[in-house]
Amino acid sequence: MIALRKSTLACVVATGLATAFLVAADKLPADAAIRNVPAPHDALVVSVPATAGQDHFSEANLWSSSGPGAEDVRQSSVGDCYFDAAMAAVAHTQPERIMNAINFDQATGNFIVRLYNYAEGRDYIPGTHGDGNPWPAGVAAVPVSVTVTQNDIKDDIRAGGASSLDDGIPGYIWPAVMEAAYAKILFGNYPTHPNAQGASGAVEAGLKVAEAASPVNPLWSGGDVDQGMATITGQTGTYTPAALSSYDVLASALAERRPVTMGTTPSRRLSQDRLVLNHQYTVMAISKDASGAIQLTVRNPWGVNDGVPGVQDPSSGIVVVDFQQALADKVIGSFDIGPAPGA
């Protein structure tokens, strides 16, 4: 089942479990080598998946014992694939960054989330952001601490947010916590946005802004993946063109544990070459065989690929793409490469 989003970003539905793939097989060992994650905040806390309808969430529900993973992200009804794909990319390559960004206050039951306010990312002027250029030039992402309450998490779940719980599937809540924090930042930046009016709270209002056009640049609907990258990491990414020559750049980025996302081109068609068009993906791996054929492994933030022709397993978010064919068909728009660990 595919539920079309309100946003023209075509950010649509999604549970998939990302299996271990080789990341640039000729440059990096197995995926497990990437995920050298620290222990959860409290070694005495046993990770427990949250369930739909759960009344109270705790640190134990944040992520599994191996830390956050891309597979925890399951976009449903909110058209913010640009943010969800970036979250999954950071979780895939730098799970410790997610873990260090969220703390649980046992006394209040609140989660304290460190994100970065990058409002200008929604308001850029077309043509000022080219491949490899800072975007917008000279604009800083400001660190902010956001309090996410139990009700905020429930509001994100009710809205069909980034966790699996709104689909009735047990899972970990860090995507809902982080998305709720992002929504509260957006509502603070755009409290009078038309889409925010009539919402029942800051999270619902912010999620409506997340998939809406920018009031400064109404031609831009939703947001850009670089806004998601900057909001999570504090740094904008580097745009890399869709070209055969980008293979080494992408392989090196993954080997360096940099988060990488991929955007597909806008079209009236829903999909082509196993990819949903006008959408954002998390890049999980890239490899080249002896003949020079390149396979690109990406993850749909829906967590599934139901209704997408040709995918290997529609129940999973993982898709293996013929890179050369996708380039020939002009399906891939560009890639965004985030900062290195610790940067």
Stockholm file with secondary structure:
# STOCKHOLM 1.0

chainA/1-343         MIALRKSTLACVVATGLATAFLVAADKLPADAAIRNVPAPHDALVVSVPATAGQDHFSEANLWSSSGPGAEDVRQSSVGDCYFDAAMAAVAHTQPERIMNAINFDQATGNFIVRLYNYAEGRDYIPGTHGDGNPWPAGVAAVPVSVTVTQNDIKDDIRAGGASSLDDGIPGYIWPAVMEAAYAKILFGNYPTHPNAQGASGAVEAGLKVAEAASPVNPLWSGGDVDQGMATITGQTGTYTPAALSSYDVLASALAERRPVTMGTTPSRRLSQDRLVLNHQYTVMAISKDASGAIQLTVRNPWGVNDGVPGVQDPSSGIVVVDFQQALADKVIGSFDIGPAPGA
#=GR chainA/1-343 SS CCCCCSSTTCCCCCCCCCCCCBSSTTTCCBGGGTCCCCCCSSTTCCCCCBCTTCSCCCGGGSSBTTBCCGGGCCCCSSCCHHHHHHHHHHHHHCHHHHHHHEEEETTTTEEEEEEEECGGGGSCCTTSCCTTSCSSTTCCCEEEEEEECHHHHHHHHHTTCSSSGGGTCCBCCHHHHHHHHHHHHHHHHCTTCGGGTTCSSHHHHHHHHHTSBCSSCTTSBSCCHHHHHHHHHSSCCEEEESSGGGHHHHHHHHHTTCCEEEEECCCSSSEETTEESSCEEEEEEEEECTTCCEEEEEECTTSCCTTCTTCSCTTSSEEEEEHHHHHHTTCEEEEEECCCTTC
#=GC SS_cons         CCCCCSSTTCCCCCCCCCCCCBSSTTTCCBGGGTCCCCCCSSTTCCCCCBCTTCSCCCGGGSSBTTBCCGGGCCCCSSCCHHHHHHHHHHHHHCHHHHHHHEEEETTTTEEEEEEEECGGGGSCCTTSCCTTSCSSTTCCCEEEEEEECHHHHHHHHHTTCSSSGGGTCCBCCHHHHHHHHHHHHHHHHCTTCGGGTTCSSHHHHHHHHHTSBCSSCTTSBSCCHHHHHHHHHSSCCEEEESSGGGHHHHHHHHHTTCCEEEEECCCSSSEETTEESSCEEEEEEEEECTTCCEEEEEECTTSCCTTCTTCSCTTSSEEEEEHHHHHHTTCEEEEEECCCTTC
//
